[in-house]
Each structure stands twice: as C-alpha cells, then as structure tokens.
Amino acid sequence: MKEVGILTHSFLDAYNGKIEKIYAGGLERYLYELCGILTELNHKPVIHQLSYCGDFVKDLGMIKVCGYQCGQDEHLKVFNRMTEEAAGPLIYSSFIWEPVEYKDGSLGICHGINWDYYASSAEHKAEVGKNIQHALGRLQKIVSVDSHFLTFCRSVCQYSDPDQIILLPNAVDTVRFAPGARWRRLQDDAGFIRIVYPRRISIERGIIPMMLIADRLLRNYPQVRIEFAGEVIDHSLITKAFRQWLDHNPYRDRIRHRSYTFDEMVEAYQQADIAVIPTIFSEGTSYSCLEAMSCGLPVVAGNVGGLNDLIISGYNGLTVTPTEEELYQAVASLIDRPELRHYLGANAREAARAFDIGIWREKWKHILRSYLELGD
C-alpha cells in the first residue's frame, strides 16, 4: 500500500502524554474518518503530528502515527521537519495560516479560520493574508470546512482557479447521532432541564462565558443541570481555572464534567435538552453543533465562523454574539419556552440530514481519487 502523509498539530493525545488514545476533538475525529477513506482506497495513512511528550511512533490499526517533539514556539520549525521526513503525497491539515514550507502540489485542509478574533492586531491579520496567499501558490487544492475561509480567500488573496478551494462542510452520522428517549419531553422525570456544553475546555471554545452563564442559570433556575462534556489539557492555565471554579462552585451538585470518547459522546446529547456552543473565535462547521442538531437538540451558538453555515437563527437554533449577556438570554429563553425548544430541535434534526457523513465520504473519495490520480 502506498503511503499518504497527513501533517497536523494533534491526533493522539500528546498534550497529556496519553498517546495510547486519540485526543477527543473535532480535528482528530475528522482525520480518523479521512484515514478510513484512504484505507478504503488502498493507501496507507501515516499521520505526522506535534508532540509535547517526546518523539514516538505508534500504530493505531491501519494508521501509523509519528510524533515529533515540539518545544515552546517551535511548531513551525517542527512542521517543516515533518514535511522533510514524510513520504508519499502529503495532506496539510494544520497551520494553513502560517508560512509553512509546503511540498509543492500537495493538498491542504482548512478546519476553520483562527484569526477571526475581533481584537487581534491589524498587523497579525495582514500577515495571515500573506501566508494564505503563499499556501495558494504552493498547494494544488485546499479543502475548506466552511464558507468563511473561502470568502476570506476571495476577498484578500489572488488565485487563478476558482475551484482551487473546495467547500466541503463537516459531517455527522445521522443514524448513530439520533434523538434519544428524552426527545419531545418537556423535562426528565425528576423535573430537570439538562444543558450540555460539548466542547474542549479552552478559551476559543468559549469556556469563560459558559462558566459565567452557568453561575447565573444555576442560581436562577433550580431545575437546571449543566454538563461540561469535553477534553482538557491537564497543566494549562485555563484547565486549572476551570477546575478551581468547579471545585468551589456553590452549585457543584448540579454541575458535571466528563471527557467522553468518540463512541460515548452520543450519550451526552441524548441525555440533554439544550446544547450551548459559545465559541468566541476559531470555529469551522463544528462537529459538536452538528451532533447536537442530529440528536434533535436546540443549539445556542456564538455567531462565529462555520456555525453560521449550520444554524439559521430562530429556525434550527439560536445564534448570538458570544457575550455573557446574549448567551444567557438565549439559553434562558429556551428554558422558559419548551415549545420553542421542541420547534428548534425538530428543525435541527432535519437540517442535520444535509450534512450526513455518507455524503461527506463520497465527496472526499472524489477529491482523493483526483489528487492521488486514481480511477473510479
């Protein structure tokens, strides 16, 4: 089997030194699915990733994973080293916004723009534009998971082939992620309303406004229970702050934190009534949002990045500026109005069908056959 190298910043959990398992994030799930398609096309996927626990080589079924030790501020240097050492056709799945020394004619993936934070400097944003132009000059195609990267490139960059950027949103298994027994019920048997935050515990994913609105919701609505369903990076400052908040919260008995595996994650949605995706920047067509929608949950989301490709506010969810006040008011409106919860949730389930993973797999097969010069 011919190797295909995939270069990325994360796959196995090299943040916490747990390289026996895949880190439970959207990027990692995307790459796992992509590797499955490559295997089906009779190619050997080899993932090259940054590591914070030393160099390693690990086999995960048909996937070979090579970790490269990366120190502080060394990610670009290490990424370029991966380019030199990776064999076969290459797929770049991270750092499209950095001045990477690409192998000419390779394939790129943009998982959502991460420079869309309103307070970032104009100089930084201008530099990103130059780096994206550099990528367009070296890569054969770039697959974008949302329309915002495509619009950015059309607005800021110059390229001759309008099909060089392929818009292919993320996907969800609508059979597995299906409404559970709680669907259409106003509350569970104990009278609780369950809210799930199905995200990594990180700044960009909106953990700070989520903690702030959690305090207010738990204080004002005694029937509310909140679950934080996401991974942490053990020694990061934001993880320490979250755990301190959790341990000393006066409503601790109504808050839960659990890190789910890919296979378990459906449980979190099927036990919930409302999902909150309070991203403040750096978001593609969120797996969490798609999964919640597919399970028939009304979603309150920040109006950021690819979330605007998934939610028509007032029809299949609510999008707001991701501030404490706007998020709180949107979630409170769903607690107060069960009929609105059910209306949005039913429409969310139907909208999710347009993003079924079967559609995504067929489109990726077509892209890979063309890139790898395979016949149908």
C-alpha positions in Angstrom: 0.0 0.0 0.0 1.3 3.4 -0.9 1.8 5.9 1.9 -0.1 9.2 2.2 1.3 11.5 4.8 -1.0 13.7 6.9 0.6 16.6 8.7 -1.2 18.0 11.7 -0.7 19.5 15.1 -2.8 17.0 17.0 -4.1 13.4 16.7 -3.1 11.1 19.6 -3.2 12.8 23.0 0.4 14.1 23.1 -0.8 17.1 25.1 -1.2 14.9 28.2 1.2 12.2 27.3 -1.6 9.7 26.7 -0.5 8.5 23.2 -2.4 5.3 23.5 -5.7 7.2 22.7 -6.9 9.7 20.2 -7.5 13.2 21.6 -11.3 13.7 21.6 -11.5 16.8 19.4 -13.1 17.6 16.1 -9.9 17.8 14.2 -8.9 14.4 15.4 -12.2 12.9 14.6 -12.0 14.3 11.1 -8.6 12.8 10.5 -9.7 9.4 11.8 -12.6 9.4 9.2 -10.2 10.6 6.5 -7.8 7.8 7.2 -10.6 5.3 6.9 -11.3 6.6 3.3 -7.6 6.4 2.4 -7.5 2.8 3.6 -10.6 2.0 1.6 -8.8 3.4 -1.5 -5.9 1.0 -0.7 -3.5 3.6 0.7 -1.6 3.6 4.0 -2.3 6.7 6.1 0.6 8.0 8.1 -0.1 10.9 10.5 2.7 13.2 11.5 1.9 15.3 14.5 3.4 17.6 17.0 4.2 16.0 20.4 4.8 17.5 23.8 5.9 14.2 25.4 8.8 13.3 23.1 9.2 11.6 19.7 7.2 8.5 19.2 5.9 6.0 16.6 2.6 4.3 17.2 0.3 2.0 15.2 -3.4 2.5 15.6 -5.0 -0.2 13.5 -4.2 0.7 9.9 -2.9 4.1 10.8 0.7 4.8 11.6 1.3 7.9 13.8 4.6 9.6 14.1 5.1 12.2 16.9 7.7 14.9 16.8 8.8 16.6 20.0 7.9 20.3 19.9 9.1 22.9 22.4 7.6 26.3 23.0 7.3 28.4 19.8 8.8 25.6 17.7 5.6 24.4 15.9 6.5 25.9 12.6 10.1 24.5 12.7 8.8 21.1 13.6 6.1 21.2 11.0 8.7 21.9 8.3 10.7 19.0 9.6 7.7 16.8 9.2 7.4 17.9 5.6 11.0 16.8 5.0 10.6 13.4 6.6 7.1 12.4 5.5 6.8 10.1 2.5 4.3 10.0 -0.4 1.7 12.5 -1.3 1.1 14.9 1.6 -2.1 16.4 3.1 -1.5 19.5 5.3 -4.2 19.6 8.0 -3.0 22.4 10.2 -1.3 25.8 10.1 -2.6 27.0 6.7 -2.2 30.5 8.2 1.5 30.1 8.9 4.4 30.4 6.4 4.8 26.6 6.1 7.4 25.3 3.6 4.9 23.1 1.7 5.8 20.3 -0.6 4.6 21.7 -4.0 1.4 20.2 -5.3 0.1 18.9 -2.0 -3.4 19.0 -0.6 -4.4 21.3 2.2 -7.4 21.4 4.6 -8.6 24.5 6.5 -10.6 23.5 9.5 -11.9 27.0 10.2 -10.1 30.3 10.4 -8.5 31.0 13.7 -7.6 34.7 13.1 -11.2 35.9 13.3 -10.8 37.3 16.9 -12.0 40.8 16.6 -9.3 42.2 19.0 -6.3 40.7 17.1 -4.0 43.3 15.6 -4.3 44.5 12.1 -0.6 43.6 11.6 -1.3 40.0 12.5 -4.3 39.7 10.2 -2.3 41.2 7.3 0.5 38.7 7.9 -2.1 35.9 7.8 -3.3 37.1 4.4 0.3 36.9 3.1 0.6 33.4 4.5 -2.6 32.2 2.9 -1.5 33.6 -0.4 1.7 31.6 0.0 -0.3 28.5 0.6 -2.5 29.1 -2.5 0.7 29.4 -4.5 2.1 26.0 -3.4 -0.9 23.7 -2.7 -2.8 22.0 -5.5 -6.2 22.3 -3.7 -7.4 23.4 -0.3 -10.5 21.8 1.2 -12.4 24.3 3.4 -14.9 23.1 6.0 -16.8 26.3 5.9 -17.7 29.2 3.7 -15.8 31.8 5.7 -12.3 30.7 4.6 -13.5 30.6 1.0 -14.8 34.2 1.4 -11.6 35.3 3.1 -9.5 34.0 0.2 -11.8 35.6 -2.4 -11.6 38.9 -0.6 -7.9 39.0 0.4 -6.0 36.7 -1.9 -5.5 36.2 -5.7 -5.6 32.8 -7.4 -6.5 31.9 -11.0 -8.5 28.7 -10.5 -11.9 29.3 -8.8 -12.1 25.6 -7.9 -8.7 25.6 -6.1 -10.7 25.9 -2.8 -13.2 23.1 -2.3 -16.0 23.9 0.1 -16.9 20.7 2.0 -18.5 21.1 5.4 -18.0 18.7 8.2 -20.4 15.8 8.7 -22.4 13.8 11.2 -23.5 10.2 11.3 -27.3 10.9 11.5 -28.1 7.2 12.2 -25.8 7.0 15.3 -26.5 10.5 16.5 -30.2 10.3 16.7 -32.7 11.7 19.2 -32.9 9.7 22.5 -35.7 8.8 24.8 -35.9 12.3 26.2 -36.8 13.9 22.9 -40.1 15.7 22.9 -40.3 15.6 26.7 -40.5 18.9 28.5 -38.1 17.7 31.2 -37.0 14.4 32.7 -38.9 12.5 35.4 -37.3 14.5 38.2 -38.2 17.8 36.5 -34.7 18.7 35.4 -33.7 20.7 32.4 -30.3 19.4 31.2 -27.8 21.7 29.4 -24.7 20.3 27.7 -21.5 22.2 26.8 -19.9 19.6 24.4 -16.6 21.3 23.9 -12.9 21.3 24.8 -12.2 23.3 27.9 -10.4 26.2 26.1 -10.6 29.9 25.6 -11.6 29.9 22.0 -14.4 27.5 22.6 -16.0 30.0 25.0 -15.4 28.3 28.4 -15.2 31.7 30.2 -18.7 33.0 29.1 -20.0 29.5 29.6 -18.9 29.4 33.2 -20.3 32.9 33.7 -23.8 32.0 32.3 -23.7 28.7 34.2 -23.5 30.6 37.5 -26.5 32.7 36.6 -28.6 29.8 35.2 -27.9 27.6 38.2 -28.8 30.5 40.6 -32.0 31.5 38.8 -33.3 28.1 37.6 -33.2 25.4 40.3 -34.3 22.8 37.8 -31.2 23.2 35.6 -28.4 20.7 35.5 -25.2 21.5 33.4 -22.7 19.1 31.9 -19.3 20.1 30.6 -18.5 17.3 28.1 -15.0 17.9 26.8 -11.3 17.3 27.0 -8.8 19.3 29.0 -5.1 19.9 28.7 -4.1 19.0 32.2 -1.5 21.6 33.0 -2.9 24.5 31.1 -3.9 27.7 33.0 -7.5 27.6 31.7 -7.9 24.0 32.9 -6.6 25.0 36.4 -9.0 27.9 36.4 -11.9 25.7 35.3 -11.2 23.0 38.0 -10.9 25.7 40.7 -14.3 27.2 39.6 -15.8 23.7 39.6 -14.5 22.6 42.9 -15.7 25.8 44.7 -18.9 26.4 43.0 -21.9 26.7 45.3 -24.0 24.7 42.8 -21.4 22.0 42.5 -24.0 19.3 42.9 -25.8 20.4 39.7 -22.6 20.6 37.6 -20.8 17.6 35.9 -17.6 17.4 34.0 -16.8 14.3 31.9 -14.5 13.6 29.0 -16.2 11.3 26.6 -14.7 9.1 23.9 -15.9 9.4 20.4 -18.1 6.3 20.8 -19.6 7.6 24.1 -20.3 11.1 23.0 -23.8 10.4 21.8 -24.9 9.7 25.4 -24.2 13.3 26.4 -26.6 14.7 23.7 -29.3 12.1 24.3 -29.4 13.0 28.0 -29.6 16.8 27.3 -32.4 19.3 26.5 -30.2 22.2 25.2 -26.7 22.4 23.8 -24.6 25.5 24.1 -21.7 26.2 21.6 -20.4 29.6 22.9 -17.3 29.8 20.6 -15.7 33.2 20.6 -13.3 32.7 17.6 -11.7 29.9 15.5 -14.6 27.7 14.6 -15.4 25.6 11.5 -18.6 23.7 10.9 -18.5 22.3 14.4 -18.8 18.6 15.0 -20.4 19.4 18.4 -23.0 21.6 16.8 -23.8 19.0 14.0 -24.0 16.2 16.5 -26.3 18.1 18.8 -28.5 19.1 15.9 -28.7 15.5 14.7 -29.8 14.4 18.1 -32.7 16.9 17.9 -31.3 19.4 20.4 -31.9 23.2 20.1 -28.5 24.8 20.0 -27.4 28.2 21.3 -24.2 29.2 19.5 -21.9 32.1 19.0 -22.3 33.7 15.6 -18.7 32.8 14.7 -17.2 31.0 11.7 -18.8 28.0 10.3 -21.6 28.0 12.9 -23.3 30.5 10.7 -23.3 27.8 7.9 -25.2 25.4 10.1 -27.7 27.4 12.0 -30.5 29.7 10.7 -31.2 31.6 13.9 -34.8 31.2 15.0 -35.4 28.1 12.8 -33.0 25.3 13.9 -31.2 27.1 16.7 -30.2 30.5 18.0 -27.0 32.4 17.1 -25.9 35.4 19.2 -22.8 37.5 19.8 -20.9 35.2 22.2 -21.0 37.5 25.2 -22.2 36.5 28.6 -25.4 38.5 28.4 -26.5 37.4 25.0 -25.7 33.8 25.6 -27.6 33.9 28.9 -30.7 35.5 27.5 -30.8 33.0 24.6 -30.5 29.9 26.9 -32.9 31.4 29.4 -35.5 31.8 26.6 -35.2 28.1 25.8 -35.6 27.1 29.5 -38.7 29.3 29.7 -40.3 28.2 26.4 -40.4 24.5 26.0 -42.4 24.8 22.7 -39.5 26.8 21.3 -37.1 24.1 22.4 -39.1 21.5 20.5 -39.6 23.6 17.4 -35.9 24.4 17.1 -34.8 20.8 18.0 -37.1 19.2 15.4 -35.8 21.5 12.6 -32.2 20.9 13.8 -32.7 17.2 13.3 -34.0 17.7 9.7 -31.2 20.2 8.9 -28.5 17.8 10.1 -29.6 15.3 7.3 -28.0 17.6 4.7 -24.6 17.0 6.5 -24.8 13.2 6.7 -21.5 11.6 6.8 -22.3 9.4 3.8 -22.4 12.5 1.6 -19.1 13.7 3.0 -17.4 10.4 2.4 -18.4 10.2 -1.2 -17.2 13.8 -1.9 -13.8 13.0 -0.1 -13.4 9.9 -2.2 -13.8 12.0 -5.4 -11.2 14.6 -4.1 -8.7 11.9 -3.1 -9.1 9.9 -6.4 -8.3 13.1 -8.3 -5.4 14.0 -6.0 -3.9 10.5 -6.0 -4.7 10.0 -9.7 -6.9 7.0 -9.1 -9.6 5.9 -11.4 -13.2 5.4 -10.3 
